[in-house]
Amino acid sequence: MSAHNGRIGVAIIGSGNIGTDLMYKVRKNPNFEMKLMAGIDPESEGLSRARELGYEASSDGIESVLAAEGVQIVFDATSAKAHQHHAPRLAQAGIMAIDLTPAKVGPSVVPSVNMGRGQQATNVNLISCAAQATVPIVYAVSRVTPVKYAEIVATVSSRSIGPGTRQNIEEFTHTTQKALEELGGATRGKALVVINPADPPIKMRNTVYAVIDDDADDEAIKSSILAMVEEVRRYVPGYIITVEPFRRGDHFMIGLEVSGAGDYLPSYAGNLDIINAAAIAIAEQHAAHRETA
């Protein structure tokens, strides 16, 4: 792994809430060296904070990333439309892209479900925060018994939803729904997102329903779900069960809550924290793979 002091060089595109929180996660991670924070708004708080921390910061977006030296991984926290423009240019430059938008240029990855899928990919997609929170549960059920239909309801605070997510809400919902099928293993999936304006803000809450066969082994399903929750908690400590998994008629149900780590964002913004935590977990694995390659 060719990076200063054995660390891998990373850059972040997108100086909003997600990108800024990522910067703080990168800062405390010994595997990475922060090379650049890039945005398009010269007055953004993210760029200002980057400079205060002693990092290079630029409002020239992708151009500044491509001109920077030593960047091996880029976290793209912009928008689906922007990432579609960024992806081929990053690939041509030999830079791995971890896409936190719903662009879905590269393979979709949820660390607790299919981490290995992105090991050698030059571009991986993290789908959505709702997918990162709920796909693991659907997968945990489907690895025990067929899931005929999976439905998830993700409720997030309006204060934790930025302009990028609001602009991409349709893509957000569609990619989450597809992930329930493609990664979670459900025959059909449905995703609902509720933006709650409550004050004080609520933490991210998720309800997962999985329709199963009548003769499915309830105890085996519960055990699989509980094991998966612990797997997710390895990289998202604030991921907890609020309603224990149980069967109700033809389906299993579980309630979850996600609290943020408080690196930059408030703890109620668990929806943003979980996708950032997934991004860091994937980058760590990619760095380890490069080191042993």
C-alpha positions as CSV (number, residue, x, y, z in Angstrom):
1,M,0.0,0.0,0.0
2,S,1.8,3.1,-1.3
3,A,0.7,5.9,1.1
4,H,2.5,8.2,3.5
5,N,3.3,6.4,6.8
6,G,1.5,3.3,5.6
7,R,-1.9,5.0,5.5
8,I,-4.1,5.2,2.4
9,G,-4.8,8.7,1.0
10,V,-8.4,9.7,0.8
11,A,-10.5,12.6,-0.4
12,I,-14.1,13.6,0.1
13,I,-16.2,15.2,-2.5
14,G,-19.2,17.0,-1.0
15,S,-18.7,19.4,1.9
16,G,-22.2,19.1,3.4
17,N,-23.3,17.3,6.5
18,I,-22.4,13.8,5.3
19,G,-19.0,14.8,3.9
20,T,-18.1,16.8,6.9
21,D,-19.0,13.9,9.3
22,L,-16.9,11.6,7.1
23,M,-14.0,13.9,7.5
24,Y,-14.1,13.5,11.2
25,K,-14.4,9.7,10.9
26,V,-11.4,9.7,8.6
27,R,-9.5,11.9,11.0
28,K,-9.7,9.4,13.9
29,N,-9.1,6.3,11.7
30,P,-5.4,5.2,11.7
31,N,-5.8,3.6,8.3
32,F,-6.3,6.8,6.4
33,E,-4.6,10.1,5.6
34,M,-7.0,12.9,4.7
35,K,-5.7,14.5,1.5
36,L,-8.5,16.8,0.5
37,M,-12.0,18.0,1.2
38,A,-13.7,19.2,-2.0
39,G,-16.9,21.0,-2.6
40,I,-18.5,23.6,-4.8
41,D,-19.6,26.2,-2.3
42,P,-16.6,28.3,-1.1
43,E,-18.6,29.4,1.9
44,S,-19.6,25.9,3.1
45,E,-19.0,25.0,6.7
46,G,-17.4,21.7,5.7
47,L,-14.6,23.4,3.8
48,S,-14.1,25.9,6.6
49,R,-13.8,23.1,9.2
50,A,-11.4,21.2,6.9
51,R,-9.1,24.2,6.8
52,E,-9.4,24.7,10.6
53,L,-8.2,21.1,11.0
54,G,-5.3,21.7,8.8
55,Y,-6.5,19.9,5.7
56,E,-6.4,21.0,2.1
57,A,-9.9,22.3,1.0
58,S,-11.1,23.3,-2.4
59,S,-14.4,24.6,-3.9
60,D,-13.3,23.2,-7.4
61,G,-15.1,19.9,-6.8
62,I,-13.9,16.9,-8.9
63,E,-11.2,19.0,-10.6
64,S,-9.4,19.5,-7.4
65,V,-9.5,15.8,-6.5
66,L,-8.1,14.8,-9.9
67,A,-5.3,17.3,-9.4
68,A,-4.4,16.2,-5.9
69,E,-1.5,13.9,-5.2
70,G,-1.7,10.6,-3.3
71,V,-5.5,10.1,-3.4
72,Q,-6.4,6.4,-3.6
73,I,-10.0,6.4,-2.3
74,V,-12.7,9.1,-2.8
75,F,-15.9,9.2,-0.8
76,D,-18.5,10.9,-3.0
77,A,-21.1,12.5,-0.9
78,T,-22.7,14.8,-3.5
79,S,-25.7,13.7,-5.6
80,A,-26.7,10.9,-7.9
81,K,-26.4,13.1,-10.9
82,A,-23.0,14.5,-9.9
83,H,-21.6,11.0,-9.2
84,Q,-22.6,9.8,-12.6
85,H,-20.3,12.6,-13.9
86,H,-17.6,11.8,-11.4
87,A,-17.5,8.1,-11.7
88,P,-15.8,7.6,-15.1
89,R,-13.2,10.3,-14.4
90,L,-12.3,8.7,-11.1
91,A,-12.0,5.3,-12.7
92,Q,-9.8,6.7,-15.5
93,A,-7.5,8.2,-12.8
94,G,-7.3,4.8,-11.0
95,I,-9.1,6.1,-7.9
96,M,-11.5,3.9,-6.1
97,A,-14.9,5.6,-5.5
98,I,-17.2,4.9,-2.6
99,D,-20.5,6.3,-3.7
100,L,-22.8,7.5,-0.9
101,T,-25.5,8.7,-3.5
102,P,-28.2,6.6,-5.1
103,A,-26.4,6.7,-8.5
104,K,-25.7,2.9,-8.4
105,V,-22.9,3.1,-10.9
106,G,-21.0,0.2,-9.2
107,P,-22.1,-2.9,-7.3
108,S,-24.3,-2.2,-4.2
109,V,-22.6,-3.1,-0.9
110,V,-23.9,-3.5,2.6
111,P,-20.9,-4.5,4.8
112,S,-22.7,-7.1,6.9
113,V,-24.2,-8.8,3.9
114,N,-21.8,-8.7,1.0
115,M,-18.6,-6.9,1.9
116,G,-16.5,-9.1,-0.4
117,R,-18.4,-7.9,-3.5
118,G,-16.7,-4.5,-3.4
119,Q,-13.2,-5.8,-2.5
120,Q,-11.8,-5.4,-6.0
121,A,-14.4,-3.0,-7.5
122,T,-13.3,0.4,-8.5
123,N,-16.7,1.9,-7.7
124,V,-19.1,0.7,-5.0
125,N,-22.5,2.0,-4.1
126,L,-23.9,2.3,-0.6
127,I,-27.6,2.5,-1.8
128,S,-29.2,4.5,1.0
129,C,-29.2,4.9,4.7
130,A,-32.5,3.0,4.9
131,A,-31.0,0.1,2.9
132,Q,-27.9,0.0,5.2
133,A,-30.3,-0.2,8.2
134,T,-32.8,-2.7,6.9
135,V,-31.3,-4.9,4.2
136,P,-29.2,-6.8,6.8
137,I,-32.4,-7.9,8.6
138,V,-34.2,-9.0,5.4
139,Y,-31.0,-11.0,4.5
140,A,-30.9,-12.5,8.0
141,V,-34.4,-13.9,7.4
142,S,-33.9,-15.0,3.8
143,R,-30.8,-17.0,4.7
144,V,-33.1,-19.2,6.9
145,T,-36.3,-19.3,4.9
146,P,-37.6,-17.8,1.7
147,V,-38.9,-14.2,2.0
148,K,-41.9,-13.7,-0.3
149,Y,-42.3,-10.0,0.4
150,A,-40.3,-7.5,2.5
151,E,-41.5,-4.1,3.5
152,I,-39.5,-1.5,5.4
153,V,-40.5,1.8,6.9
154,A,-37.6,4.2,7.7
155,T,-38.5,7.3,9.7
156,V,-35.9,10.0,10.0
157,S,-35.8,13.5,11.4
158,S,-36.3,16.3,8.9
159,R,-33.3,18.0,10.4
160,S,-31.1,15.1,9.3
161,I,-32.2,15.3,5.7
162,G,-30.1,17.7,3.5
163,P,-30.9,19.1,0.1
164,G,-29.0,16.3,-1.7
165,T,-31.3,13.6,-0.1
166,R,-34.4,15.7,-0.8
167,Q,-33.5,16.0,-4.4
168,N,-32.8,12.3,-4.7
169,I,-35.8,11.0,-2.7
170,E,-37.3,9.0,-5.6
171,E,-33.9,7.4,-6.4
172,F,-33.4,6.8,-2.7
173,T,-36.7,4.9,-2.4
174,H,-36.3,3.0,-5.6
175,T,-32.7,1.8,-4.9
176,T,-33.7,0.8,-1.3
177,Q,-36.6,-1.3,-2.7
178,K,-34.3,-3.0,-5.2
179,A,-31.7,-3.7,-2.6
180,L,-34.3,-5.6,-0.4
181,E,-34.7,-7.9,-3.4
182,E,-31.2,-8.1,-4.8
183,L,-29.2,-8.1,-1.6
184,G,-31.8,-9.0,1.0
185,G,-33.1,-11.9,-0.9
186,A,-36.8,-11.0,-0.9
187,T,-38.9,-12.0,-3.9
188,R,-40.6,-8.6,-3.8
189,G,-39.7,-5.5,-1.8
190,K,-41.2,-2.2,-0.8
191,A,-39.6,0.8,0.9
192,L,-41.3,3.7,2.6
193,V,-39.5,6.7,3.9
194,V,-41.1,9.1,6.4
195,I,-39.5,12.5,7.1
196,N,-40.6,13.5,10.6
197,P,-40.5,17.2,11.5
198,A,-40.8,16.6,15.3
199,D,-39.0,18.9,17.7
200,P,-36.9,17.7,19.5
201,P,-35.7,15.6,16.6
202,I,-36.3,11.9,16.7
203,K,-33.6,9.3,16.0
204,M,-33.7,7.1,12.9
205,R,-36.3,4.4,13.4
206,N,-36.9,1.4,11.1
207,T,-39.6,-1.2,11.0
208,V,-39.0,-4.4,8.9
209,Y,-41.7,-6.8,7.8
210,A,-40.8,-10.1,6.1
211,V,-43.5,-12.4,4.8
212,I,-42.5,-16.1,5.2
213,D,-43.9,-19.6,4.9
214,D,-46.1,-20.9,7.6
215,D,-43.7,-23.8,8.4
216,A,-40.7,-21.6,8.8
217,D,-38.5,-22.2,11.9
218,D,-39.3,-19.2,14.1
219,E,-36.4,-19.7,16.5
220,A,-33.9,-20.1,13.7
221,I,-35.1,-16.8,12.2
222,K,-34.8,-15.0,15.5
223,S,-31.3,-16.3,16.1
224,S,-30.3,-15.3,12.6
225,I,-31.7,-11.7,13.1
226,L,-30.0,-11.3,16.5
227,A,-26.7,-12.5,15.1
228,M,-27.0,-10.0,12.2
229,V,-27.8,-7.1,14.6
230,E,-24.5,-7.9,16.4
231,E,-22.7,-8.0,13.1
232,V,-23.9,-4.5,12.1
233,R,-23.1,-3.2,15.6
234,R,-19.4,-3.9,14.9
235,Y,-19.3,-0.9,12.7
236,V,-22.5,1.0,13.9
237,P,-22.5,0.8,17.7
238,G,-25.7,2.8,17.8
239,Y,-27.7,0.1,15.9
240,I,-30.2,-1.3,18.5
241,I,-33.4,-3.4,18.6
242,T,-36.4,-1.5,19.9
243,V,-39.0,-4.3,19.1
244,E,-37.7,-7.8,19.4
245,P,-38.3,-10.0,16.3
246,F,-41.6,-11.8,16.5
247,R,-44.0,-13.6,14.1
248,R,-47.4,-12.0,13.5
249,G,-49.5,-14.1,11.2
250,D,-47.6,-14.7,8.0
251,H,-44.7,-12.3,8.7
252,F,-41.9,-11.6,11.0
253,M,-41.5,-8.0,12.3
254,I,-38.7,-6.2,14.0
255,G,-38.1,-2.6,15.2
256,L,-34.7,-0.9,15.1
257,E,-33.3,2.5,16.1
258,V,-30.0,4.0,14.9
259,S,-28.1,6.6,16.9
260,G,-25.2,8.5,15.5
261,A,-21.7,8.4,16.9
262,G,-21.6,12.2,17.3
263,D,-18.4,12.7,15.4
264,Y,-19.8,15.8,13.8
265,L,-23.5,15.3,13.4
266,P,-25.9,15.1,16.4
267,S,-26.8,11.6,17.7
268,Y,-30.3,11.8,16.2
269,A,-28.8,11.8,12.7
270,G,-28.3,8.0,12.8
271,N,-29.5,7.8,9.2
272,L,-26.5,9.8,8.1
273,D,-24.1,8.1,10.5
274,I,-24.9,4.5,9.4
275,I,-24.1,5.1,5.7
276,N,-20.9,6.9,6.7
277,A,-19.9,4.1,9.0
278,A,-20.6,1.6,6.2
279,A,-18.4,3.7,3.9
280,I,-15.5,3.7,6.4
281,A,-15.9,-0.1,6.9
282,I,-15.6,-0.7,3.1
283,A,-12.6,1.7,2.8
284,E,-10.9,-0.2,5.6
285,Q,-11.4,-3.5,3.8
286,H,-10.2,-2.1,0.5
287,A,-7.1,-0.7,2.2
288,A,-6.4,-4.1,3.8
289,H,-6.8,-5.8,0.5
290,R,-4.4,-3.5,-1.2
291,E,-1.9,-4.0,1.5
292,T,-1.9,-7.8,1.0
293,A,-2.2,-7.8,-2.8
